[in-house]
Each structure stands twice: as C-alpha cells, then as structure tokens.
Amino acid sequence: MQIVLSKNFKLISVKPDSKIFLIRFIILLLLASWIAGFLLPLIISIENPFINYFLKRFYSTVCHQESFKCISIGHAGMLVCARCTGIYFGAFITSISSLFIVVPFISKKLLMISILPLMMDVFLTTSGVYTYSQFLSFVTGIIFGMVIYLFTILELEKFILNK
Amino acid sequence: MNKKYLASLVCGFGAAVLTTIPGLESIACCLLVPIASIFTIGLYKKSSPGLLRIQTGTGVILGLLTGIFAALFASGFEIILTYITKSNDLIASMPQTEKLINGMNLGEAAKESIEILKQMSNEIQTTGFSLLYSILITLGNFITYTIFGMLGGAVGTAIINKRSSN
C-alpha cells in the first residue's frame, strides 16, 4: 500500500517483514556502537593515554573536533562536533522508530531541503553573520540525520535483499 | 583501466587532498568522503553513456573503492608529511598529554601506554617514521573512509538514479 501525502512525501511498506526488521536492527546496532565510541569519554574516564589518543584520532578522520564546537559535560567532551553528533543522533532516533513504524519514501528534493538548514548554518557562522551555536548545529544536524537515514535505508535494503 | 577504478581513483584522490586542507575539514566534516562517493557515481555514469540505471550494489562498491583510495592517499600524505616535517599532531599533543598524566595516579597499563606513545614520538622526531603510528592511522582511515564511502555510494546511487528517471 502506498499513501501519497504530497509529491515529495509518500508513505510506503506499512509493516517491515522479518528480513527487513533484521537488517534495520543490525544497522541500529552498528549505529549505536559508533555513537557509543564518540560518547565514551563522557561515559567512562579513559585513563589509558594510548587508547585516548587513538580513539580521538579515529574520529578525527570524520570530524574536525574543534573543542568549542564539541558538546562537553564537565571536563569530558564528545569526540565529534555538535553538528556531527546531531547527524548521528538523528539517524539513531529514526533507526529505532523505523523498526516499528512506517518508513516514508524520501525524494531527492526533500533530501536537498533537509541539508539546507545545515548548509545555511555553516555558511552564516563561517561568514560571521552570527556566532557559532552548538544548539543550532545540533538541531540542523538532527534534521539532516533523520532524512539521510530514511533516504539511505531503502537503498541499502534493496542492495542487501538483491531487489 | 576499468571505469569503476578510474572514477574511484580520481574522486578518492580528490577527497584525500581535501582532507589535508585544515580550514576545509571544519566545513565539510563527515561529509567529505560521502560527497566524493557521490561524485564517483556521477563520473561513472557519465563515462558509461549506455547505462540507464546504476544498481545499488554497483554504487556501494564504487563508494567502497572511493573510500579505499581516499584512505590510501590520505594515509600516504600524512606519512610523507610526517617524514618531511618530522612532526605531527602526536608530537604536538605530547607535552599536554604528559602534563595531564603527571597529575593523575595511573596504573601499570597506563604507564606502559605512555611509554609506547613516547617511543612513537621519539621515532618520529628522529627518523620521521614510526611503523606502529603509520599502521594505526592507516587502519583508522580504512575503517572510517570505507564505511562513509559505502554510505555515500548508496545515497549517490539513489540521487543519480532519481535524476535519470526525472
């Protein structure tokens, strides 16, 4: 069944079957381990400098890790910036909900719209129109993370199930 | 050369070059390699005029190849730069790490790990090369870039196919 809400937003496949559920669950676990990795300094205090250095180095390949852009609690800070955290959290929230609810079909146009706030935030902070805000970066990241997960998951399922 | 490899090689190399530009990393963040994968698929599609639709599997493989090439070149650049300058972020962070550790009451394992870090740092400062450091950064680059490359490949396939169907 397909419910068309607008040209860019359709709801498809109401209930995920067992194979799709399994794929989504594995992706959820992988995403959770990735998030746990960059949250590790907040969860436990790593007293091993070698692990500490290489864990930070590992996430530095996917994020600039500028200290004032990373969310920190007390003395411990996350290993990725607020924007990246938002993207991963957005994808994580959606991956949990995708196990139980309808997965909407995301058009290319909607994907472009979702990246727009993020790009605007990058452009306006870089050009100095307003000062960098962790909250704003996190929120724009969440929006993009949610949409990119939905956009990617259907393609990945098609690939894994050889459809 | 196979079109798949050529497109991945070009975009992987481009992504690796861009990772070395400090200012750009703060803007592109985690999107650099996925964007490179999308470009790879675009390039592959352009070089195959008869191809109407790209399979998701092909897109993911193209993304994977882009990630592998990006990791290979990025690691290579870092090793070469470290060899030339005899310095890198490990050397830069060592005084701060030592200062932090002196104020802590660490166990035996932590003391051993500090020794390994010091040894790597000494090797880099004297010869410009540390095998352990090179292996660890290459491994890290391979893991992250291939994952993000494959994700970019899946997204890129959907984008390019939707553009073709429009």
Interface residues (C-beta under 8 A of the other chain):
Chain A: E47 N48 P49 F50 I51 Y53 F54 R57 F58 Y59 T61 V62 C63 H64 E66 K69 V80 C81 R83 C84 I87 S107 K108 L111 V122 T126 I148 F151 T152 L154 E155 L156 K158 F159 N162
Chain B: T19 E25 S26 I27 C29 C30 V33 T56 G57 G59 V60 A74 D89 L90 S93 T97 L100 I101 M104 L106 G107 A109 A110 S113 I114 I116 L117 L136 I137 G140 N141 I143 T144 Y145 F148 L151 A154 V155 T157 A158 I159 K162 R163
